[in-house]
């Protein structure tokens, strides 16, 4: 018959083993709950990622299309019309300047022969000077237009390049779908 001390020691040892076992059970239950939460989170991410990726791709493609249209509009409509208007103004002011210059020369010749007054020559000089100013303004407007249009084209081309890069980046986002599925598989494996 075992002694009371031996029995007490055996009971204490059993109590200790029960406590250790209960603690292990609690730890494993907590690990299962964590693994289940990880699976739920990974499943949600795996379910959502294709939608997010497709939305990013659609948005990037829409931005690319807008950039293409903006560049096309500049090249095919806005800029040609503005250039045509500026060129027409420049040509008209040049023709006017040439006409005024010829008229001034005729009046000077006539004035030298006594055919017109000095006042008429001075009026023609003022008119010619005004025509020179209008021509200089038209030339400056043409130069400014060309600089502005060049800057607009560079900006539109940069926007197009940026939009193309956005599409590439969005397409690369397809790998996020694979990553999400891998995380789900890993989380499921952790549950087993």
C-alpha positions as a Markdown table, in Angstrom:
| # | Residue | x | y | z |
|---|---|---|---|---|
| 1 | Unk | 0.0 | 0.0 | 0.0 |
| 2 | Unk | 1.5 | 3.3 | -1.0 |
| 3 | Unk | 2.1 | 5.8 | 1.6 |
| 4 | Unk | 0.2 | 9.0 | 2.0 |
| 5 | Unk | 3.1 | 11.0 | 0.9 |
| 6 | Unk | 3.5 | 8.9 | -2.3 |
| 7 | Unk | -0.2 | 9.2 | -3.0 |
| 8 | Unk | -0.1 | 13.0 | -2.5 |
| 9 | Unk | 2.9 | 13.2 | -4.7 |
| 10 | Unk | 1.1 | 11.1 | -7.4 |
| 11 | Unk | -2.0 | 13.3 | -7.1 |
| 12 | Unk | 0.1 | 16.4 | -7.4 |
| 13 | Unk | 1.8 | 15.0 | -10.5 |
| 14 | Unk | -1.6 | 14.1 | -12.0 |
| 15 | Unk | -2.9 | 17.6 | -11.2 |
| 16 | Unk | 0.2 | 19.1 | -12.9 |
| 17 | Unk | -0.2 | 16.9 | -16.0 |
| 18 | Unk | -3.9 | 17.9 | -16.2 |
| 19 | Unk | -3.0 | 21.6 | -16.0 |
| 20 | Unk | -0.4 | 21.2 | -18.6 |
| 21 | Unk | -2.8 | 19.3 | -20.9 |
| 22 | Unk | -5.5 | 21.9 | -20.3 |
| 23 | Unk | -3.1 | 24.7 | -21.1 |
| 24 | Unk | -2.0 | 22.8 | -24.3 |
| 25 | Unk | -5.6 | 22.4 | -25.3 |
| 26 | Unk | -6.3 | 26.1 | -24.8 |
| 27 | Unk | -3.2 | 27.0 | -26.8 |
| 28 | Unk | -4.2 | 24.7 | -29.6 |
| 29 | Unk | -7.8 | 26.0 | -29.6 |
| 30 | Unk | -6.5 | 29.5 | -29.8 |
| 31 | Unk | -4.2 | 28.5 | -32.7 |
| 32 | Unk | -7.2 | 27.0 | -34.4 |
| 33 | Unk | -9.2 | 30.2 | -34.0 |
| 34 | Unk | -6.3 | 32.2 | -35.3 |
| 35 | Unk | -5.8 | 29.9 | -38.3 |
| 36 | Unk | -9.6 | 30.1 | -39.0 |
| 37 | Unk | -9.4 | 33.9 | -38.8 |
| 38 | Unk | -6.4 | 33.8 | -41.2 |
| 39 | Unk | -8.4 | 31.6 | -43.6 |
| 40 | Unk | -11.4 | 33.9 | -43.5 |
| 41 | Unk | -9.2 | 37.0 | -44.1 |
| 42 | Unk | -7.2 | 35.3 | -46.9 |
| 43 | Unk | -10.5 | 34.1 | -48.5 |
| 44 | Unk | -11.9 | 37.6 | -48.4 |
| 45 | Unk | -8.7 | 39.0 | -50.0 |
| 46 | Unk | -8.7 | 36.2 | -52.6 |
| 47 | Unk | -12.3 | 36.9 | -53.4 |
| 48 | Unk | -11.8 | 40.7 | -53.6 |
| 49 | Unk | -8.5 | 40.9 | -55.4 |
| 50 | Unk | -9.7 | 39.9 | -58.9 |
| 51 | Unk | -12.4 | 42.6 | -58.7 |
| 52 | Unk | -9.9 | 45.2 | -57.4 |
| 53 | Unk | -7.4 | 44.3 | -60.1 |
| 54 | Unk | -10.0 | 44.4 | -62.9 |
| 55 | Unk | -11.2 | 47.8 | -61.7 |
| 56 | Unk | -7.7 | 49.1 | -61.7 |
| 57 | Unk | -7.2 | 47.8 | -65.2 |
| 58 | Unk | -10.4 | 49.4 | -66.4 |
| 59 | Unk | -9.5 | 52.7 | -64.8 |
| 60 | Unk | -6.0 | 52.7 | -66.3 |
| 61 | Unk | -7.4 | 51.9 | -69.8 |
| 62 | Unk | -9.9 | 54.7 | -69.5 |
| 63 | Unk | -7.2 | 57.1 | -68.6 |
| 64 | Unk | -5.1 | 55.9 | -71.5 |
| 65 | Unk | -8.0 | 56.4 | -73.9 |
| 66 | Unk | -8.6 | 59.9 | -72.5 |
| 67 | Unk | -4.9 | 60.7 | -73.0 |
| 68 | Unk | -5.0 | 59.4 | -76.6 |
| 69 | Unk | -8.1 | 61.4 | -77.4 |
| 70 | Unk | -6.6 | 64.5 | -75.8 |
| 71 | Unk | -3.4 | 64.2 | -77.9 |
| 72 | Unk | -5.4 | 63.4 | -81.0 |
| 73 | Unk | -7.6 | 66.4 | -80.5 |
| 74 | Unk | -4.6 | 68.7 | -80.1 |
| 75 | Unk | -2.9 | 67.2 | -83.2 |
| 76 | Unk | -6.0 | 67.0 | -85.5 |
| 77 | Unk | -8.3 | 69.8 | -84.5 |
| 78 | Unk | -7.3 | 72.4 | -82.0 |
| 79 | Unk | -3.7 | 73.1 | -83.1 |
| 80 | Unk | -4.3 | 73.0 | -86.9 |
| 81 | Unk | -7.2 | 75.5 | -86.6 |
| 82 | Unk | -5.2 | 77.8 | -84.3 |
| 83 | Unk | -2.2 | 77.6 | -86.6 |
| 84 | Unk | -4.4 | 78.3 | -89.6 |
| 85 | Unk | -6.0 | 81.4 | -87.9 |
| 86 | Unk | -2.6 | 82.7 | -86.8 |
| 87 | Unk | -1.0 | 82.1 | -90.3 |
| 88 | Unk | -4.0 | 83.8 | -91.9 |
| 89 | Unk | -3.6 | 86.8 | -89.6 |
| 90 | Unk | 0.2 | 86.9 | -90.3 |
| 91 | Unk | -0.3 | 86.7 | -94.1 |
| 92 | Unk | -3.0 | 89.4 | -94.0 |
| 93 | Unk | -0.8 | 91.7 | -92.0 |
| 94 | Unk | 2.1 | 91.1 | -94.3 |
| 95 | Unk | 0.0 | 91.9 | -97.4 |
| 96 | Unk | -1.2 | 95.0 | -95.7 |
| 97 | Unk | 2.3 | 96.0 | -94.8 |
| 98 | Unk | 3.5 | 95.4 | -98.3 |
| 99 | Unk | 0.6 | 97.5 | -99.7 |
| 100 | Unk | 1.2 | 100.3 | -97.3 |
| 101 | Unk | 5.0 | 100.3 | -98.0 |
| 102 | Unk | 4.4 | 100.5 | -101.8 |
| 103 | Unk | 1.8 | 103.2 | -101.3 |
| 104 | Unk | 4.2 | 105.2 | -99.1 |
| 105 | Unk | 6.9 | 104.9 | -101.7 |
| 106 | Unk | 4.5 | 106.1 | -104.5 |
| 107 | Unk | 3.5 | 109.1 | -102.3 |
| 108 | Unk | 7.1 | 110.0 | -101.6 |
| 109 | Unk | 7.8 | 109.9 | -105.3 |
| 110 | Unk | 4.8 | 112.0 | -106.0 |
| 111 | Unk | 5.7 | 114.4 | -103.2 |
| 112 | Unk | 9.2 | 114.8 | -104.7 |
| 113 | Unk | 7.5 | 115.9 | -107.9 |
| 114 | Unk | 5.1 | 118.1 | -106.1 |
| 115 | Unk | 2.1 | 115.9 | -106.8 |
| 116 | Unk | 1.0 | 115.3 | -103.2 |
| 117 | Unk | 1.4 | 117.2 | -99.9 |
| 118 | Unk | 3.9 | 116.4 | -97.2 |
| 119 | Unk | 0.9 | 115.8 | -94.9 |
| 120 | Unk | -0.3 | 112.9 | -97.2 |
| 121 | Unk | 3.2 | 111.4 | -97.0 |
| 122 | Unk | 3.3 | 111.7 | -93.2 |
| 123 | Unk | -0.2 | 110.1 | -93.0 |
| 124 | Unk | 1.1 | 107.3 | -95.1 |
| 125 | Unk | 4.2 | 106.9 | -92.9 |
| 126 | Unk | 1.9 | 106.6 | -89.8 |
| 127 | Unk | -0.3 | 104.0 | -91.6 |
| 128 | Unk | 2.8 | 102.1 | -92.7 |
| 129 | Unk | 4.2 | 102.2 | -89.2 |
| 130 | Unk | 0.9 | 100.9 | -87.9 |
| 131 | Unk | 1.0 | 98.1 | -90.5 |
| 132 | Unk | 4.5 | 97.2 | -89.3 |
| 133 | Unk | 3.3 | 97.0 | -85.7 |
| 134 | Unk | 0.4 | 94.8 | -86.7 |
| 135 | Unk | 2.7 | 92.5 | -88.6 |
| 136 | Unk | 5.2 | 92.3 | -85.7 |
| 137 | Unk | 2.3 | 91.5 | -83.4 |
| 138 | Unk | 1.0 | 88.8 | -85.7 |
| 139 | Unk | 4.5 | 87.3 | -86.0 |
| 140 | Unk | 4.9 | 87.4 | -82.2 |
| 141 | Unk | 1.5 | 85.8 | -81.8 |
| 142 | Unk | 2.5 | 83.0 | -84.3 |
| 143 | Unk | 5.8 | 82.4 | -82.4 |
| 144 | Unk | 3.9 | 82.3 | -79.1 |
| 145 | Unk | 1.3 | 80.0 | -80.5 |
| 146 | Unk | 4.0 | 77.6 | -81.7 |
| 147 | Unk | 5.8 | 77.6 | -78.3 |
| 148 | Unk | 2.5 | 77.0 | -76.5 |
| 149 | Unk | 1.4 | 74.3 | -78.9 |
| 150 | Unk | 4.8 | 72.5 | -78.5 |
| 151 | Unk | 4.5 | 72.6 | -74.8 |
| 152 | Unk | 0.9 | 71.3 | -75.0 |
| 153 | Unk | 2.0 | 68.5 | -77.2 |
| 154 | Unk | 4.9 | 67.6 | -74.9 |
| 155 | Unk | 2.5 | 67.6 | -72.0 |
| 156 | Unk | -0.1 | 65.5 | -73.8 |
| 157 | Unk | 2.6 | 63.0 | -74.9 |
| 158 | Unk | 3.8 | 62.8 | -71.3 |
| 159 | Unk | 0.3 | 62.1 | -70.1 |
| 160 | Unk | 0.0 | 59.4 | -72.7 |
| 161 | Unk | 3.2 | 57.8 | -71.6 |
| 162 | Unk | 2.0 | 58.0 | -68.0 |
| 163 | Unk | -1.3 | 56.4 | -68.9 |
| 164 | Unk | 0.4 | 53.6 | -70.8 |
| 165 | Unk | 2.6 | 53.0 | -67.7 |
| 166 | Unk | -0.6 | 53.0 | -65.6 |
| 167 | Unk | -2.0 | 50.2 | -67.8 |
| 168 | Unk | 1.2 | 48.2 | -67.5 |
| 169 | Unk | 1.1 | 48.6 | -63.7 |
| 170 | Unk | -2.5 | 47.6 | -63.5 |
| 171 | Unk | -1.9 | 44.6 | -65.7 |
| 172 | Unk | 1.0 | 43.6 | -63.4 |
| 173 | Unk | -1.6 | 43.7 | -60.6 |
| 174 | Unk | -2.8 | 40.3 | -61.9 |
| 175 | Unk | 0.1 | 38.9 | -59.9 |
| 176 | Unk | -1.7 | 40.2 | -56.8 |
| 177 | Unk | -4.5 | 37.7 | -57.6 |
| 178 | Unk | -2.0 | 34.9 | -57.6 |
| 179 | Unk | -0.5 | 36.1 | -54.3 |
| 180 | Unk | -3.9 | 36.3 | -52.7 |
| 181 | Unk | -4.6 | 32.7 | -53.7 |
| 182 | Unk | -1.2 | 31.6 | -52.4 |
| 183 | Unk | -1.9 | 33.2 | -49.1 |
| 184 | Unk | -5.3 | 31.5 | -48.9 |
| 185 | Unk | -3.7 | 28.1 | -49.6 |
| 186 | Unk | -1.1 | 28.8 | -46.9 |
| 187 | Unk | -3.7 | 29.8 | -44.4 |
| 188 | Unk | -5.7 | 26.7 | -45.2 |
| 189 | Unk | -2.6 | 24.6 | -44.7 |
| 190 | Unk | -2.0 | 26.3 | -41.4 |
| 191 | Unk | -5.5 | 25.1 | -40.3 |
| 192 | Unk | -4.7 | 21.4 | -40.9 |
